[in-house]
Amino acid sequence: MCSNIDKAHIQHVGKSQMKLEEDPWDNYLYFDSKYILPLVCHSQNLAITEQVLLALFLNYQVQE
């Protein structure tokens, strides 16, 4: 999953540098990861709602 997110980020940066418009549906993994990664990569305690969101996301990913 991390390598896919990395590839999506590289694609986003490349399009941004070339000043190409990017449809969020074309690179959904990058745009979705902007909200999920801060829940996973942090050094602070999470609020209960953030913990629930993270647990639901991880459960969904394992099922897929």
PDBQT receptor file of N, H, CA, C and O in Angstrom, charges set to zero:
ATOM      1  N   MET A   1       0.826  -1.187   0.000  1.00  0.00    +0.000 N 
ATOM      2  CA  MET A   1       0.000   0.000   0.000  1.00  0.00    +0.000 C 
ATOM      3  C   MET A   1       0.869   1.249   0.000  1.00  0.00    +0.000 C 
ATOM      4  O   MET A   1       0.564   2.213  -0.703  1.00  0.00    +0.000 OA
ATOM      5  N   CYS A   2       1.945   1.247   0.776  1.00  0.00    +0.000 N 
ATOM      6  H   CYS A   2       2.193   0.465   1.347  1.00  0.00    +0.000 HD
ATOM      7  CA  CYS A   2       2.804   2.431   0.857  1.00  0.00    +0.000 C 
ATOM      8  C   CYS A   2       3.455   2.746  -0.489  1.00  0.00    +0.000 C 
ATOM      9  O   CYS A   2       3.590   3.915  -0.852  1.00  0.00    +0.000 OA
ATOM     10  N   SER A   3       3.858   1.716  -1.229  1.00  0.00    +0.000 N 
ATOM     11  H   SER A   3       3.749   0.767  -0.934  1.00  0.00    +0.000 HD
ATOM     12  CA  SER A   3       4.487   1.989  -2.523  1.00  0.00    +0.000 C 
ATOM     13  C   SER A   3       3.466   2.557  -3.498  1.00  0.00    +0.000 C 
ATOM     14  O   SER A   3       3.817   3.386  -4.337  1.00  0.00    +0.000 OA
ATOM     15  N   ASN A   4       2.206   2.127  -3.406  1.00  0.00    +0.000 N 
ATOM     16  H   ASN A   4       1.922   1.453  -2.724  1.00  0.00    +0.000 HD
ATOM     17  CA  ASN A   4       1.163   2.679  -4.265  1.00  0.00    +0.000 C 
ATOM     18  C   ASN A   4       0.908   4.149  -3.938  1.00  0.00    +0.000 C 
ATOM     19  O   ASN A   4       0.714   4.966  -4.838  1.00  0.00    +0.000 OA
ATOM     20  N   ILE A   5       0.909   4.477  -2.657  1.00  0.00    +0.000 N 
ATOM     21  H   ILE A   5       1.067   3.813  -1.926  1.00  0.00    +0.000 HD
ATOM     22  CA  ILE A   5       0.731   5.869  -2.244  1.00  0.00    +0.000 C 
ATOM     23  C   ILE A   5       1.914   6.703  -2.716  1.00  0.00    +0.000 C 
ATOM     24  O   ILE A   5       1.738   7.839  -3.156  1.00  0.00    +0.000 OA
ATOM     25  N   ASP A   6       3.117   6.147  -2.627  1.00  0.00    +0.000 N 
ATOM     26  H   ASP A   6       3.261   5.224  -2.269  1.00  0.00    +0.000 HD
ATOM     27  CA  ASP A   6       4.308   6.854  -3.099  1.00  0.00    +0.000 C 
ATOM     28  C   ASP A   6       4.216   7.121  -4.599  1.00  0.00    +0.000 C 
ATOM     29  O   ASP A   6       4.532   8.224  -5.046  1.00  0.00    +0.000 OA
ATOM     30  N   LYS A   7       3.796   6.146  -5.371  1.00  0.00    +0.000 N 
ATOM     31  H   LYS A   7       3.539   5.250  -5.008  1.00  0.00    +0.000 HD
ATOM     32  CA  LYS A   7       3.633   6.335  -6.819  1.00  0.00    +0.000 C 
ATOM     33  C   LYS A   7       2.574   7.390  -7.122  1.00  0.00    +0.000 C 
ATOM     34  O   LYS A   7       2.746   8.207  -8.026  1.00  0.00    +0.000 OA
ATOM     35  N   ALA A   8       1.479   7.372  -6.362  1.00  0.00    +0.000 N 
ATOM     36  H   ALA A   8       1.339   6.709  -5.627  1.00  0.00    +0.000 HD
ATOM     37  CA  ALA A   8       0.427   8.368  -6.547  1.00  0.00    +0.000 C 
ATOM     38  C   ALA A   8       0.946   9.768  -6.227  1.00  0.00    +0.000 C 
ATOM     39  O   ALA A   8       0.597  10.734  -6.906  1.00  0.00    +0.000 OA
ATOM     40  N   HIS A   9       1.778   9.878  -5.195  1.00  0.00    +0.000 N 
ATOM     41  H   HIS A   9       2.061   9.093  -4.643  1.00  0.00    +0.000 HD
ATOM     42  CA  HIS A   9       2.355  11.180  -4.833  1.00  0.00    +0.000 C 
ATOM     43  C   HIS A   9       3.297  11.667  -5.937  1.00  0.00    +0.000 C 
ATOM     44  O   HIS A   9       3.273  12.844  -6.297  1.00  0.00    +0.000 OA
ATOM     45  N   ILE A  10       4.119  10.775  -6.471  1.00  0.00    +0.000 N 
ATOM     46  H   ILE A  10       4.139   9.819  -6.178  1.00  0.00    +0.000 HD
ATOM     47  CA  ILE A  10       5.032  11.144  -7.557  1.00  0.00    +0.000 C 
ATOM     48  C   ILE A  10       4.239  11.621  -8.770  1.00  0.00    +0.000 C 
ATOM     49  O   ILE A  10       4.609  12.603  -9.414  1.00  0.00    +0.000 OA
ATOM     50  N   GLN A  11       3.141  10.918  -9.080  1.00  0.00    +0.000 N 
ATOM     51  H   GLN A  11       2.840  10.120  -8.557  1.00  0.00    +0.000 HD
ATOM     52  CA  GLN A  11       2.291  11.320 -10.198  1.00  0.00    +0.000 C 
ATOM     53  C   GLN A  11       1.713  12.707  -9.950  1.00  0.00    +0.000 C 
ATOM     54  O   GLN A  11       1.677  13.535 -10.861  1.00  0.00    +0.000 OA
ATOM     55  N   HIS A  12       1.262  12.967  -8.728  1.00  0.00    +0.000 N 
ATOM     56  H   HIS A  12       1.292  12.294  -7.989  1.00  0.00    +0.000 HD
ATOM     57  CA  HIS A  12       0.683  14.269  -8.389  1.00  0.00    +0.000 C 
ATOM     58  C   HIS A  12       1.728  15.380  -8.517  1.00  0.00    +0.000 C 
ATOM     59  O   HIS A  12       1.454  16.431  -9.096  1.00  0.00    +0.000 OA
ATOM     60  N   VAL A  13       2.915  15.145  -7.977  1.00  0.00    +0.000 N 
ATOM     61  H   VAL A  13       3.138  14.291  -7.506  1.00  0.00    +0.000 HD
ATOM     62  CA  VAL A  13       3.974  16.161  -8.042  1.00  0.00    +0.000 C 
ATOM     63  C   VAL A  13       4.360  16.420  -9.496  1.00  0.00    +0.000 C 
ATOM     64  O   VAL A  13       4.555  17.570  -9.889  1.00  0.00    +0.000 OA
ATOM     65  N   GLY A  14       4.471  15.364 -10.291  1.00  0.00    +0.000 N 
ATOM     66  H   GLY A  14       4.313  14.430  -9.971  1.00  0.00    +0.000 HD
ATOM     67  CA  GLY A  14       4.828  15.529 -11.702  1.00  0.00    +0.000 C 
ATOM     68  C   GLY A  14       3.810  16.365 -12.447  1.00  0.00    +0.000 C 
ATOM     69  O   GLY A  14       4.177  17.262 -13.205  1.00  0.00    +0.000 OA
ATOM     70  N   LYS A  15       2.553  16.085 -12.244  1.00  0.00    +0.000 N 
ATOM     71  H   LYS A  15       2.255  15.355 -11.628  1.00  0.00    +0.000 HD
ATOM     72  CA  LYS A  15       1.506  16.868 -12.914  1.00  0.00    +0.000 C 
ATOM     73  C   LYS A  15       1.499  18.308 -12.418  1.00  0.00    +0.000 C 
ATOM     74  O   LYS A  15       1.270  19.236 -13.193  1.00  0.00    +0.000 OA
ATOM     75  N   SER A  16       1.749  18.493 -11.127  1.00  0.00    +0.000 N 
ATOM     76  H   SER A  16       1.935  17.739 -10.496  1.00  0.00    +0.000 HD
ATOM     77  CA  SER A  16       1.794  19.851 -10.579  1.00  0.00    +0.000 C 
ATOM     78  C   SER A  16       2.943  20.645 -11.184  1.00  0.00    +0.000 C 
ATOM     79  O   SER A  16       2.778  21.817 -11.524  1.00  0.00    +0.000 OA
ATOM     80  N   GLN A  17       4.104  20.015 -11.320  1.00  0.00    +0.000 N 
ATOM     81  H   GLN A  17       4.238  19.063 -11.043  1.00  0.00    +0.000 HD
ATOM     82  CA  GLN A  17       5.262  20.702 -11.881  1.00  0.00    +0.000 C 
ATOM     83  C   GLN A  17       5.055  21.049 -13.350  1.00  0.00    +0.000 C 
ATOM     84  O   GLN A  17       5.546  22.073 -13.827  1.00  0.00    +0.000 OA
ATOM     85  N   MET A  18       4.323  20.190 -14.070  1.00  0.00    +0.000 N 
ATOM     86  H   MET A  18       3.925  19.359 -13.683  1.00  0.00    +0.000 HD
ATOM     87  CA  MET A  18       4.055  20.461 -15.477  1.00  0.00    +0.000 C 
ATOM     88  C   MET A  18       2.817  21.331 -15.667  1.00  0.00    +0.000 C 
ATOM     89  O   MET A  18       2.398  21.605 -16.792  1.00  0.00    +0.000 OA
ATOM     90  N   LYS A  19       2.237  21.761 -14.543  1.00  0.00    +0.000 N 
ATOM     91  H   LYS A  19       2.577  21.539 -13.629  1.00  0.00    +0.000 HD
ATOM     92  CA  LYS A  19       1.051  22.614 -14.530  1.00  0.00    +0.000 C 
ATOM     93  C   LYS A  19      -0.119  21.984 -15.285  1.00  0.00    +0.000 C 
ATOM     94  O   LYS A  19      -0.868  22.662 -15.987  1.00  0.00    +0.000 OA
ATOM     95  N   LEU A  20      -0.253  20.661 -15.117  1.00  0.00    +0.000 N 
ATOM     96  H   LEU A  20       0.355  20.110 -14.546  1.00  0.00    +0.000 HD
ATOM     97  CA  LEU A  20      -1.372  19.937 -15.695  1.00  0.00    +0.000 C 
ATOM     98  C   LEU A  20      -2.472  19.808 -14.656  1.00  0.00    +0.000 C 
ATOM     99  O   LEU A  20      -2.194  19.568 -13.481  1.00  0.00    +0.000 OA
ATOM    100  N   GLU A  21      -3.710  19.964 -15.080  1.00  0.00    +0.000 N 
ATOM    101  H   GLU A  21      -3.936  20.159 -16.035  1.00  0.00    +0.000 HD
ATOM    102  CA  GLU A  21      -4.826  19.824 -14.166  1.00  0.00    +0.000 C 
ATOM    103  C   GLU A  21      -5.032  18.339 -13.861  1.00  0.00    +0.000 C 
ATOM    104  O   GLU A  21      -4.952  17.493 -14.752  1.00  0.00    +0.000 OA
ATOM    105  N   GLU A  22      -5.293  18.045 -12.610  1.00  0.00    +0.000 N 
ATOM    106  H   GLU A  22      -5.358  18.732 -11.886  1.00  0.00    +0.000 HD
ATOM    107  CA  GLU A  22      -5.437  16.654 -12.183  1.00  0.00    +0.000 C 
ATOM    108  C   GLU A  22      -6.828  16.424 -11.611  1.00  0.00    +0.000 C 
ATOM    109  O   GLU A  22      -7.246  17.099 -10.670  1.00  0.00    +0.000 OA
ATOM    110  N   ASP A  23      -7.526  15.479 -12.180  1.00  0.00    +0.000 N 
ATOM    111  H   ASP A  23      -7.186  14.930 -12.944  1.00  0.00    +0.000 HD
ATOM    112  CA  ASP A  23      -8.839  15.112 -11.677  1.00  0.00    +0.000 C 
ATOM    113  C   ASP A  23      -8.653  14.222 -10.444  1.00  0.00    +0.000 C 
ATOM    114  O   ASP A  23      -7.934  13.225 -10.516  1.00  0.00    +0.000 OA
ATOM    115  N   PRO A  24      -9.280  14.557  -9.324  1.00  0.00    +0.000 N 
ATOM    116  CA  PRO A  24      -9.114  13.745  -8.121  1.00  0.00    +0.000 C 
ATOM    117  C   PRO A  24      -9.486  12.276  -8.323  1.00  0.00    +0.000 C 
ATOM    118  O   PRO A  24      -8.937  11.411  -7.643  1.00  0.00    +0.000 OA
ATOM    119  N   TRP A  25     -10.397  11.979  -9.233  1.00  0.00    +0.000 N 
ATOM    120  H   TRP A  25     -10.844  12.682  -9.787  1.00  0.00    +0.000 HD
ATOM    121  CA  TRP A  25     -10.762  10.587  -9.483  1.00  0.00    +0.000 C 
ATOM    122  C   TRP A  25      -9.642   9.826 -10.177  1.00  0.00    +0.000 C 
ATOM    123  O   TRP A  25      -9.527   8.610 -10.023  1.00  0.00    +0.000 OA
ATOM    124  N   ASP A  26      -8.814  10.538 -10.943  1.00  0.00    +0.000 N 
ATOM    125  H   ASP A  26      -8.908  11.526 -11.068  1.00  0.00    +0.000 HD
ATOM    126  CA  ASP A  26      -7.699   9.886 -11.628  1.00  0.00    +0.000 C 
ATOM    127  C   ASP A  26      -6.582   9.499 -10.670  1.00  0.00    +0.000 C 
ATOM    128  O   ASP A  26      -5.848   8.543 -10.922  1.00  0.00    +0.000 OA
ATOM    129  N   ASN A  27      -6.452  10.234  -9.578  1.00  0.00    +0.000 N 
ATOM    130  H   ASN A  27      -7.048  11.011  -9.373  1.00  0.00    +0.000 HD
ATOM    131  CA  ASN A  27      -5.396   9.967  -8.608  1.00  0.00    +0.000 C 
ATOM    132  C   ASN A  27      -5.999   9.965  -7.203  1.00  0.00    +0.000 C 
ATOM    133  O   ASN A  27      -5.514  10.637  -6.293  1.00  0.00    +0.000 OA
ATOM    134  N   TYR A  28      -7.071   9.190  -7.062  1.00  0.00    +0.000 N 
ATOM    135  H   TYR A  28      -7.465   8.645  -7.802  1.00  0.00    +0.000 HD
ATOM    136  CA  TYR A  28      -7.804   9.165  -5.798  1.00  0.00    +0.000 C 
ATOM    137  C   TYR A  28      -6.944   8.716  -4.625  1.00  0.00    +0.000 C 
ATOM    138  O   TYR A  28      -7.152   9.161  -3.496  1.00  0.00    +0.000 OA
ATOM    139  N   LEU A  29      -5.973   7.833  -4.884  1.00  0.00    +0.000 N 
ATOM    140  H   LEU A  29      -5.804   7.472  -5.801  1.00  0.00    +0.000 HD
ATOM    141  CA  LEU A  29      -5.154   7.308  -3.786  1.00  0.00    +0.000 C 
ATOM    142  C   LEU A  29      -4.360   8.430  -3.111  1.00  0.00    +0.000 C 
ATOM    143  O   LEU A  29      -4.244   8.458  -1.886  1.00  0.00    +0.000 OA
ATOM    144  N   TYR A  30      -3.817   9.351  -3.906  1.00  0.00    +0.000 N 
ATOM    145  H   TYR A  30      -3.911   9.329  -4.901  1.00  0.00    +0.000 HD
ATOM    146  CA  TYR A  30      -3.072  10.476  -3.327  1.00  0.00    +0.000 C 
ATOM    147  C   TYR A  30      -4.002  11.361  -2.504  1.00  0.00    +0.000 C 
ATOM    148  O   TYR A  30      -3.683  11.712  -1.368  1.00  0.00    +0.000 OA
ATOM    149  N   PHE A  31      -5.138  11.719  -3.067  1.00  0.00    +0.000 N 
ATOM    150  H   PHE A  31      -5.397  11.434  -3.990  1.00  0.00    +0.000 HD
ATOM    151  CA  PHE A  31      -6.035  12.644  -2.385  1.00  0.00    +0.000 C 
ATOM    152  C   PHE A  31      -6.662  12.015  -1.143  1.00  0.00    +0.000 C 
ATOM    153  O   PHE A  31      -6.858  12.705  -0.142  1.00  0.00    +0.000 OA
ATOM    154  N   ASP A  32      -6.979  10.733  -1.185  1.00  0.00    +0.000 N 
ATOM    155  H   ASP A  32      -6.819  10.172  -1.998  1.00  0.00    +0.000 HD
ATOM    156  CA  ASP A  32      -7.510  10.050  -0.001  1.00  0.00    +0.000 C 
ATOM    157  C   ASP A  32      -6.448   9.900   1.084  1.00  0.00    +0.000 C 
ATOM    158  O   ASP A  32      -6.746  10.017   2.272  1.00  0.00    +0.000 OA
ATOM    159  N   SER A  33      -5.208   9.641   0.669  1.00  0.00    +0.000 N 
ATOM    160  H   SER A  33      -4.966   9.546  -0.297  1.00  0.00    +0.000 HD
ATOM    161  CA  SER A  33      -4.150   9.411   1.650  1.00  0.00    +0.000 C 
ATOM    162  C   SER A  33      -3.806  10.679   2.434  1.00  0.00    +0.000 C 
ATOM    163  O   SER A  33      -3.261  10.596   3.535  1.00  0.00    +0.000 OA
ATOM    164  N   LYS A  34      -4.121  11.848   1.877  1.00  0.00    +0.000 N 
ATOM    165  H   LYS A  34      -4.564  11.916   0.983  1.00  0.00    +0.000 HD
ATOM    166  CA  LYS A  34      -3.854  13.097   2.602  1.00  0.00    +0.000 C 
ATOM    167  C   LYS A  34      -4.621  13.140   3.917  1.00  0.00    +0.000 C 
ATOM    168  O   LYS A  34      -4.190  13.797   4.865  1.00  0.00    +0.000 OA
ATOM    169  N   TYR A  35      -5.746  12.451   3.981  1.00  0.00    +0.000 N 
ATOM    170  H   TYR A  35      -6.096  11.918   3.210  1.00  0.00    +0.000 HD
ATOM    171  CA  TYR A  35      -6.554  12.455   5.196  1.00  0.00    +0.000 C 
ATOM    172  C   TYR A  35      -6.247  11.258   6.093  1.00  0.00    +0.000 C 
ATOM    173  O   TYR A  35      -6.398  11.349   7.312  1.00  0.00    +0.000 OA
ATOM    174  N   ILE A  36      -5.824  10.150   5.514  1.00  0.00    +0.000 N 
ATOM    175  H   ILE A  36      -5.702  10.077   4.524  1.00  0.00    +0.000 HD
ATOM    176  CA  ILE A  36      -5.574   8.936   6.286  1.00  0.00    +0.000 C 
ATOM    177  C   ILE A  36      -4.172   8.919   6.876  1.00  0.00    +0.000 C 
ATOM    178  O   ILE A  36      -4.001   8.537   8.034  1.00  0.00    +0.000 OA
ATOM    179  N   LEU A  37      -3.165   9.323   6.109  1.00  0.00    +0.000 N 
ATOM    180  H   LEU A  37      -3.303   9.633   5.168  1.00  0.00    +0.000 HD
ATOM    181  CA  LEU A  37      -1.784   9.246   6.593  1.00  0.00    +0.000 C 
ATOM    182  C   LEU A  37      -1.533  10.015   7.889  1.00  0.00    +0.000 C 
ATOM    183  O   LEU A  37      -0.808   9.514   8.748  1.00  0.00    +0.000 OA
ATOM    184  N   PRO A  38      -2.100  11.213   8.067  1.00  0.00    +0.000 N 
ATOM    185  CA  PRO A  38      -1.893  11.883   9.359  1.00  0.00    +0.000 C 
ATOM    186  C   PRO A  38      -2.453  11.099  10.542  1.00  0.00    +0.000 C 
ATOM    187  O   PRO A  38      -1.986  11.261  11.669  1.00  0.00    +0.000 OA
ATOM    188  N   LEU A  39      -3.453  10.250  10.294  1.00  0.00    +0.000 N 
ATOM    189  H   LEU A  39      -3.832  10.119   9.378  1.00  0.00    +0.000 HD
ATOM    190  CA  LEU A  39      -3.981   9.429  11.380  1.00  0.00    +0.000 C 
ATOM    191  C   LEU A  39      -3.020   8.300  11.734  1.00  0.00    +0.000 C 
ATOM    192  O   LEU A  39      -3.008   7.833  12.873  1.00  0.00    +0.000 OA
ATOM    193  N   VAL A  40      -2.214   7.858  10.771  1.00  0.00    +0.000 N 
ATOM    194  H   VAL A  40      -2.224   8.237   9.846  1.00  0.00    +0.000 HD
ATOM    195  CA  VAL A  40      -1.290   6.752  10.994  1.00  0.00    +0.000 C 
ATOM    196  C   VAL A  40       0.089   7.256  11.416  1.00  0.00    +0.000 C 
ATOM    197  O   VAL A  40       0.709   6.690  12.316  1.00  0.00    +0.000 OA
ATOM    198  N   CYS A  41       0.563   8.303  10.777  1.00  0.00    +0.000 N 
ATOM    199  H   CYS A  41       0.060   8.762  10.045  1.00  0.00    +0.000 HD
ATOM    200  CA  CYS A  41       1.914   8.823  11.011  1.00  0.00    +0.000 C 
ATOM    201  C   CYS A  41       1.831  10.065  11.893  1.00  0.00    +0.000 C 
ATOM    202  O   CYS A  41       1.598  11.168  11.398  1.00  0.00    +0.000 OA
ATOM    203  N   HIS A  42       2.018   9.889  13.169  1.00  0.00    +0.000 N 
ATOM    204  H   HIS A  42       2.208   8.993  13.571  1.00  0.00    +0.000 HD
ATOM    205  CA  HIS A  42       1.923  11.010  14.103  1.00  0.00    +0.000 C 
ATOM    206  C   HIS A  42       2.709  10.683  15.368  1.00  0.00    +0.000 C 
ATOM    207  O   HIS A  42       3.135   9.546  15.574  1.00  0.00    +0.000 OA
ATOM    208  N   SER A  43       2.889  11.673  16.190  1.00  0.00    +0.000 N 
ATOM    209  H   SER A  43       2.543  12.596  16.023  1.00  0.00    +0.000 HD
ATOM    210  CA  SER A  43       3.568  11.458  17.462  1.00  0.00    +0.000 C 
ATOM    211  C   SER A  43       2.707  11.930  18.641  1.00  0.00    +0.000 C 
ATOM    212  O   SER A  43       3.183  12.017  19.773  1.00  0.00    +0.000 OA
ATOM    213  N   GLN A  44       1.440  12.232  18.359  1.00  0.00    +0.000 N 
ATOM    214  H   GLN A  44       1.054  12.162  17.440  1.00  0.00    +0.000 HD
ATOM    215  CA  GLN A  44       0.537  12.703  19.409  1.00  0.00    +0.000 C 
ATOM    216  C   GLN A  44      -0.572  11.669  19.628  1.00  0.00    +0.000 C 
ATOM    217  O   GLN A  44      -0.838  10.834  18.763  1.00  0.00    +0.000 OA
ATOM    218  N   ASN A  45      -1.203  11.738  20.781  1.00  0.00    +0.000 N 
ATOM    219  H   ASN A  45      -0.988  12.416  21.484  1.00  0.00    +0.000 HD
ATOM    220  CA  ASN A  45      -2.347  10.871  21.050  1.00  0.00    +0.000 C 
ATOM    221  C   ASN A  45      -3.513  11.268  20.152  1.00  0.00    +0.000 C 
ATOM    222  O   ASN A  45      -3.717  12.448  19.866  1.00  0.00    +0.000 OA
ATOM    223  N   LEU A  46      -4.274  10.270  19.711  1.00  0.00    +0.000 N 
ATOM    224  H   LEU A  46      -4.109   9.312  19.943  1.00  0.00    +0.000 HD
ATOM    225  CA  LEU A  46      -5.424  10.531  18.856  1.00  0.00    +0.000 C 
ATOM    226  C   LEU A  46      -6.692  10.708  19.687  1.00  0.00    +0.000 C 
ATOM    227  O   LEU A  46      -6.860  10.091  20.739  1.00  0.00    +0.000 OA
ATOM    228  N   ALA A  47      -7.573  11.564  19.189  1.00  0.00    +0.000 N 
ATOM    229  H   ALA A  47      -7.437  12.065  18.335  1.00  0.00    +0.000 HD
ATOM    230  CA  ALA A  47      -8.890  11.691  19.810  1.00  0.00    +0.000 C 
ATOM    231  C   ALA A  47      -9.672  10.406  19.541  1.00  0.00    +0.000 C 
ATOM    232  O   ALA A  47      -9.331   9.652  18.630  1.00  0.00    +0.000 OA
ATOM    233  N   ILE A  48     -10.702  10.160  20.316  1.00  0.00    +0.000 N 
ATOM    234  H   ILE A  48     -10.979  10.773  21.056  1.00  0.00    +0.000 HD
ATOM    235  CA  ILE A  48     -11.503   8.950  20.167  1.00  0.00    +0.000 C 
ATOM    236  C   ILE A  48     -12.066   8.837  18.745  1.00  0.00    +0.000 C 
ATOM    237  O   ILE A  48     -12.040   7.756  18.158  1.00  0.00    +0.000 OA
ATOM    238  N   THR A  49     -12.567   9.930  18.196  1.00  0.00    +0.000 N 
ATOM    239  H   THR A  49     -12.588  10.808  18.673  1.00  0.00    +0.000 HD
ATOM    240  CA  THR A  49     -13.131   9.881  16.835  1.00  0.00    +0.000 C 
ATOM    241  C   THR A  49     -12.064   9.520  15.814  1.00  0.00    +0.000 C 
ATOM    242  O   THR A  49     -12.341   8.778  14.871  1.00  0.00    +0.000 OA
ATOM    243  N   GLU A  50     -10.856  10.027  15.984  1.00  0.00    +0.000 N 
ATOM    244  H   GLU A  50     -10.631  10.629  16.750  1.00  0.00    +0.000 HD
ATOM    245  CA  GLU A  50      -9.762   9.694  15.065  1.00  0.00    +0.000 C 
ATOM    246  C   GLU A  50      -9.358   8.227  15.207  1.00  0.00    +0.000 C 
ATOM    247  O   GLU A  50      -9.028   7.575  14.216  1.00  0.00    +0.000 OA
ATOM    248  N   GLN A  51      -9.384   7.708  16.428  1.00  0.00    +0.000 N 
ATOM    249  H   GLN A  51      -9.653   8.238  17.233  1.00  0.00    +0.000 HD
ATOM    250  CA  GLN A  51      -9.069   6.300  16.644  1.00  0.00    +0.000 C 
ATOM    251  C   GLN A  51     -10.104   5.399  15.961  1.00  0.00    +0.000 C 
ATOM    252  O   GLN A  51      -9.758   4.376  15.370  1.00  0.00    +0.000 OA
ATOM    253  N   VAL A  52     -11.365   5.791  16.050  1.00  0.00    +0.000 N 
ATOM    254  H   VAL A  52     -11.646   6.622  16.529  1.00  0.00    +0.000 HD
ATOM    255  CA  VAL A  52     -12.422   5.011  15.417  1.00  0.00    +0.000 C 
ATOM    256  C   VAL A  52     -12.264   5.038  13.906  1.00  0.00    +0.000 C 
ATOM    257  O   VAL A  52     -12.380   4.000  13.255  1.00  0.00    +0.000 OA
ATOM    258  N   LEU A  53     -12.003   6.204  13.344  1.00  0.00    +0.000 N 
ATOM    259  H   LEU A  53     -11.909   7.047  13.873  1.00  0.00    +0.000 HD
ATOM    260  CA  LEU A  53     -11.790   6.317  11.895  1.00  0.00    +0.000 C 
ATOM    261  C   LEU A  53     -10.613   5.461  11.443  1.00  0.00    +0.000 C 
ATOM    262  O   LEU A  53     -10.693   4.779  10.422  1.00  0.00    +0.000 OA
ATOM    263  N   LEU A  54      -9.548   5.496  12.184  1.00  0.00    +0.000 N 
ATOM    264  H   LEU A  54      -9.483   6.051  13.014  1.00  0.00    +0.000 HD
ATOM    265  CA  LEU A  54      -8.369   4.706  11.842  1.00  0.00    +0.000 C 
ATOM    266  C   LEU A  54      -8.670   3.214  11.927  1.00  0.00    +0.000 C 
ATOM    267  O   LEU A  54      -8.265   2.451  11.051  1.00  0.00    +0.000 OA
ATOM    268  N   ALA A  55      -9.367   2.798  12.958  1.00  0.00    +0.000 N 
ATOM    269  H   ALA A  55      -9.696   3.418  13.670  1.00  0.00    +0.000 HD
ATOM    270  CA  ALA A  55      -9.712   1.382  13.105  1.00  0.00    +0.000 C 
ATOM    271  C   ALA A  55     -10.618   0.916  11.971  1.00  0.00    +0.000 C 
ATOM    272  O   ALA A  55     -10.424  -0.173  11.432  1.00  0.00    +0.000 OA
ATOM    273  N   LEU A  56     -11.596   1.722  11.609  1.00  0.00    +0.000 N 
ATOM    274  H   LEU A  56     -11.754   2.607  12.047  1.00  0.00    +0.000 HD
ATOM    275  CA  LEU A  56     -12.486   1.360  10.505  1.00  0.00    +0.000 C 
ATOM    276  C   LEU A  56     -11.728   1.283   9.184  1.00  0.00    +0.000 C 
ATOM    277  O   LEU A  56     -11.956   0.375   8.384  1.00  0.00    +0.000 OA
ATOM    278  N   PHE A  57     -10.828   2.235   8.956  1.00  0.00    +0.000 N 
ATOM    279  H   PHE A  57     -10.643   2.973   9.606  1.00  0.00    +0.000 HD
ATOM    280  CA  PHE A  57     -10.040   2.234   7.726  1.00  0.00    +0.000 C 
ATOM    281  C   PHE A  57      -9.151   0.994   7.657  1.00  0.00    +0.000 C 
ATOM    282  O   PHE A  57      -9.098   0.325   6.625  1.00  0.00    +0.000 OA
ATOM    283  N   LEU A  58      -8.462   0.688   8.738  1.00  0.00    +0.000 N 
ATOM    284  H   LEU A  58      -8.505   1.232   9.577  1.00  0.00    +0.000 HD
ATOM    285  CA  LEU A  58      -7.577  -0.482   8.746  1.00  0.00    +0.000 C 
ATOM    286  C   LEU A  58      -8.374  -1.772   8.565  1.00  0.00    +0.000 C 
ATOM    287  O   LEU A  58      -7.935  -2.676   7.855  1.00  0.00    +0.000 OA
ATOM    288  N   ASN A  59      -9.531  -1.864   9.197  1.00  0.00    +0.000 N 
ATOM    289  H   ASN A  59      -9.888  -1.129   9.775  1.00  0.00    +0.000 HD
ATOM    290  CA  ASN A  59     -10.385  -3.030   9.037  1.00  0.00    +0.000 C 
ATOM    291  C   ASN A  59     -10.804  -3.194   7.573  1.00  0.00    +0.000 C 
ATOM    292  O   ASN A  59     -10.773  -4.299   7.033  1.00  0.00    +0.000 OA
ATOM    293  N   TYR A  60     -11.187  -2.108   6.950  1.00  0.00    +0.000 N 
ATOM    294  H   TYR A  60     -11.212  -1.210   7.389  1.00  0.00    +0.000 HD
ATOM    295  CA  TYR A  60     -11.591  -2.151   5.541  1.00  0.00    +0.000 C 
ATOM    296  C   TYR A  60     -10.419  -2.592   4.646  1.00  0.00    +0.000 C 
ATOM    297  O   TYR A  60     -10.587  -3.417   3.748  1.00  0.00    +0.000 OA
ATOM    298  N   GLN A  61      -9.244  -2.034   4.906  1.00  0.00    +0.000 N 
ATOM    299  H   GLN A  61      -9.106  -1.364   5.636  1.00  0.00    +0.000 HD
ATOM    300  CA  GLN A  61      -8.079  -2.363   4.091  1.00  0.00    +0.000 C 
ATOM    301  C   GLN A  61      -7.691  -3.842   4.228  1.00  0.00    +0.000 C 
ATOM    302  O   GLN A  61      -7.296  -4.476   3.250  1.00  0.00    +0.000 OA
ATOM    303  N   VAL A  62      -7.802  -4.377   5.425  1.00  0.00    +0.000 N 
ATOM    304  H   VAL A  62      -8.122  -3.862   6.220  1.00  0.00    +0.000 HD
ATOM    305  CA  VAL A  62      -7.463  -5.791   5.634  1.00  0.00    +0.000 C 
ATOM    306  C   VAL A  62      -8.466  -6.676   4.904  1.00  0.00    +0.000 C 
ATOM    307  O   VAL A  62      -8.090  -7.703   4.340  1.00  0.00    +0.000 OA
ATOM    308  N   GLN A  63      -9.736  -6.286   4.912  1.00  0.00    +0.000 N 
ATOM    309  H   GLN A  63     -10.041  -5.452   5.371  1.00  0.00    +0.000 HD
ATOM    310  CA  GLN A  63     -10.746  -7.070   4.222  1.00  0.00    +0.000 C 
ATOM    311  C   GLN A  63     -10.536  -7.050   2.706  1.00  0.00    +0.000 C 
ATOM    312  O   GLN A  63     -10.796  -8.044   2.027  1.00  0.00    +0.000 OA
ATOM    313  N   GLU A  64     -10.070  -5.931   2.185  1.00  0.00    +0.000 N 
ATOM    314  H   GLU A  64      -9.858  -5.124   2.736  1.00  0.00    +0.000 HD
ATOM    315  CA  GLU A  64      -9.836  -5.821   0.742  1.00  0.00    +0.000 C 
ATOM    316  C   GLU A  64      -8.597  -6.588   0.375  1.00  0.00    +0.000 C 
ATOM    317  O   GLU A  64      -8.218  -6.627  -0.795  1.00  0.00    +0.000 OA
TER     318      GLU A  64
